[in-house]
Each structure stands twice: as C-alpha cells, then as structure tokens.
Amino acid sequence: MAAELDVRPTKKLGQNFVHDPNTVRRIVDLSGVGQGDHVLEVGPGLGSLTLGLLDSGAHVTAVEIDPVLGERLPATVAERAPEAAARFTVHIQDALKLAAEDLADQPTHLVANLPYNVAVPVVLHLLAELPSLAHGLVMVQTEVADRMAAGPGSRTYGVPSVKLAWYGPARKVAPVPRAVFWPVPNVDSALVGFERAAEPVSDADRDEVFAVVDAAFAQRRKTLRAALSSWAGSGEKAEAILRAAGVDPRARGEQLGVRDFAKIARSKSLPPFV
Ligand SMILES: C[S@@+](CC[C@H](N)C(=O)[O-])C[C@H]1O[C@@H](n2cnc3c(N)ncnc32)[C@H](O)[C@@H]1O
C-alpha cells in the first residue's frame, strides 16, 4: 500500500506502519471494541488498523498529523470498506492539541499504534481532555509500556506510571515483534491497556498532584524531604507537609503510590500550609 501511495515514512513522526493483518486483528480483538463503540485512533497512517477497527462495526474518529497520509484516508476507506465510510471521520491535526470540542462525538475507546516519541504525552493529554474516554489499548515501545504499567517499588516506576495511575489501572497486555512493521523499527513494541477508574483517586487538584510527582522523580535518588524542598518552599516545610500527609520524609518517590502523592498535594493545600 505504501509503495502505491509513494509514501516515504519519516522517523520524526514515528511512522512505522503495521503491515501484518494478523497483528491488526489481534489488536482489534484485544481492544474489545465492537458494533456501535466510538473509537479514537491517533496516527492512522496508511489505515491498516483503521480498517480493522471499522471491520468490527465501530465508529472511528482518526487524528493524523501528516496531511499527506490524512487526506488519503477517506479514499482508502471508501475503496476498501465502502459500507463503513459513514462511520469514519479523520481530523488532520496534532493529537497533542486535540480538544473535546474538535470532535463531533464522544469517543469511549482509544486504540492506536502511537508515534513512539510522543506516546505518553498523547495518552495523558487525551485522558485529561476527553472525559468520555474510558478504555484504551495502545502500542508503544516496550520500555515505555513497562513504565506505563509499573507499580511502586519497581525499577521502571516513574512519572508516566503515576500519572497514568491517576486516571485508572494500566497493564502490559502483549509483546509485538518488530517484524510486523514497515519500516522495521530498531525497538521492540508492546500493547498497553488502561481503564478510567469509575471513581477519582482523590479530590486533590490534578495539576497539584502532578507537580508533586514531577518534583519527586526529578531527583528520584533523593529522599522526599530533599526532592520536595523547592516545591514546598524549604526542607522544613517539605518535612512538615509530608508528616501531615502520613508519608515518611525519608522515603523516596519510587516507593509511593498515586494516593500518597495525592495526600501530599492535599496536605499542602490545607492549613497550616496555606
Ligand atoms: C507508528 S505510526 C502508526 C500508523 C498506523 N496506525 C499503523 O499502525 O500502521 C504513527 C502515526 O502517527 C502519526 N503521528 C505522529 N505524531 C502525531 C501527532 N502528534 N498527532 C497525530 N498523529 C501523529 C504519524 O504520522 C503516523 O501515521
């Protein structure tokens, strides 16, 4: 298909296309999407996953940054799946700038083979921007999949793990061999599934919680007392906030779960710290 379109994939946009129909079927099956579901696909590229998603009976809204690829998609769908054309929409746009009001419907599922360099920012942006998004299955670089799904205490636990956990649970679903892509990337891939939790983790302000997480992991080898001293205003203040939150000031960020980070943020927003 790529040769037919005279496409020259660019590394900058993470353009590695899945050409294996079994992999497409597997992703669609694992995503659980079907008749009547509303799917958001980021980076449809040449449309192999798009066609698989449409084949399930789902409505698909695709967001593609590359106009050369995006402008071809309606014709590809009309030719390969004419019965599904009415269930397909494409926006030629940066997914990192997508806003709820750009979309005519409210997607419930994110299913995507993501551009690897922006995979985590895209997922976090869409979860923040689209409250209707309840389920996700995304293909990312294996190391990123490990970071997204890691729990406290693990070597790969970090900012992506905690921020994703703010929205709900994430898990590494399956590895994907590099041979299914064209061009073949020099990294391995994996599928990550995530769900939005029915109840928020905490009523703390998300931006405040994320600020604590960023500060704690910016110096992950340091104790929380030291790592949070600038965020709090001083080491003494950091220690008092941590104690009020019931968190040991000598602990490190990598030992805390998302609820602990939320308690720390809450604690700073309450007297005597405000
Ligand atoms: C890994 S390829 C996946 C292509 C296709 N879904 C597949 O599986 O064959 C990533 C796609 O995301 C697009 N892309 C890159 N950055 C993007 C962004 N910020 N917003 C939307 N699409 C983007 C690329 O142009 C490319 O088509």
The ligand as a Gaussian input file, in Angstrom:
#p B3LYP/6-31G(d) Opt

LIG

0 1
 C        3.516000       4.227000      14.454000
 S        2.667000       5.050000      13.144000
 C        1.161000       4.131000      13.131000
 C        0.460000       4.105000      11.799000
 C       -0.738000       3.161000      11.682000
 N       -1.711000       3.354000      12.734000
 C       -0.298000       1.725000      11.657000
 O       -0.458000       1.047000      12.669000
 O        0.210000       1.280000      10.625000
 C        2.258000       6.595000      13.944000
 C        1.371000       7.541000      13.145000
 O        1.109000       8.690000      13.958000
 C        1.221000       9.888000      13.185000
 N        1.573000      10.967000      14.128000
 C        2.805000      11.316000      14.600000
 N        2.722000      12.312000      15.502000
 C        1.398000      12.603000      15.622000
 C        0.664000      13.554000      16.396000
 N        1.290000      14.388000      17.270000
 N       -0.691000      13.614000      16.256000
 C       -1.330000      12.774000      15.390000
 N       -0.679000      11.849000      14.618000
 C        0.658000      11.754000      14.738000
 C        2.280000       9.553000      12.150000
 O        2.204000      10.398000      11.020000
 C        1.937000       8.066000      11.843000
 O        0.970000       7.988000      10.840000

